[in-house]
Amino acid sequence: MRKLLLSFALAAAFAGSAASQPFDRVTTWATALQVVEPHNIPPEPGIAGNSLRQIIQISVGGKDLQLRLSNYYTDTETEILGVEIARAKTMGSSPEIDERSSVELTFDGQRAFSMMPGVDVVSDPVKFKTSDRENLAITIHYGKIGTAKMTGHPGSRTTSWIALGNTTDFSAPAARTDHWYTISAIDVKPRRRNAAAVAVMGDSITDGRGTTTNGQDRWTDQLSRALLKDRRTRHLSVLNFGLGGNCILRGGLGPTALSRYKHDLLQVCGVKYIILFEGINDLGGSRDAVQTANGIQAAWTQIAQEAHERGIKVFGATVTPVKGNGYYSEDHERGRQQLNDWIRSSGVFDGVIDFDRLVADPQDPIRLDPAYLFENDWLHLNAAGYAVMGAGIDRSLFY
């Protein structure tokens, strides 16, 4: 079995500079990656020697596509016996596909290959016309794969399906799990000449905690739909790099924003805009929230400067209220207010998205509007709240 050593940097370079126009390739879907926690590894029968079908919903359509797979956080080789992509019949509630649409993908001309630890690989381009917001099914047939350290995205909010053996038949009862593994991104040759990507850095609120499983209704999904309805922004894809429990500076779940922003934001194909919306886990877990806010401000300034050097615009998004949650204290609120005031007034950003004001309770602005609460945790929003966030972003930022 051939071993593929292609790194993410080489795959990104294939697409050209982020500042180049027009973009030859644009990433239409992507997800943030981490080491999968033990309680989130694939359920029995596991994926080693079996087939995994994962559903995703892209942003903008294209004339052909390339799939990126990742072994970035895995410490052993991952054997891939084959990969197919097809149109999915649902947003994830079943593994059904349009069988006639299924195409086999190759990687450096090979159907079967082995990914070395710590790398990402990109498939050869394949003719596969896609429409905006289309549901696609990615079926991976695994050989050997380690589970001690796996690369994946636990908060998929979308069901994946495991079938026994090397098969494309998912009609028999299949194991199900609401996580993604191995898949990283899909790049397309865009149908629209001025196509570009909006990359979003975030935590569980961006990842979609509180949304509908298989509903594709995160605030980033809602933003994508709003942009596609406007002829001036219908060329833009929206990429969700949210990770549940993530922090910007230190601690939290998954790699920190400071350690992953180059990989997630600056090496995206066709990225033209970045949204930075994170910080509540840093503030809520800090002993000195004002000092933590200062650290976040320095981090956001660093990312914005590097993005600007590449011709990318950066928008800062204010941190939403948490009164009523365990993260709330007077000290933590001082840090949140300082950070939000800085986002609004510092001049570091090319624009501001004021989520704080969009979802705050009009009667008590330091807590969420009760109409948007998920499980009354006073931190995460429900699907209605995410709809308000996505629709409330000023689309003229992207004109």
Secondary structure, 3 states (H helix, E strand, C coil): CEEECCCHHHHHHHCCCCCCCCCCCEEEEECCCEECCHHHCCCCCCCCCCEEEEEEECCCCEEEEEEEEECCCCCCCEEEEEEEEEEECCCCCCCCECHHHCEEECECCECCEEECCCCEEECCCEECCCCCCCEEEEEEEECCCCCCCCEEECCCCCCEEEECCCCCCCCCCCEEECCEECEEEEEEEECCCCCEEEEEEECHHHHCCCCCCCCCCCHHHHHHHHHHHCCCCCCEEEEEEECCCCCCCCCCCCCCHHHHHHHHHHCCCCEEEEEEECCHHHHHCCCCHHHHHHHHHHHHHHHHHHHHHCCCEEEEECCCCCCCCCCCCHHHHHHHHHHHHHHHHCCCCCEEECHHHHHEECCEEEEECHHHECCCCCCCECHHHHHHHHHHCCHHHHC
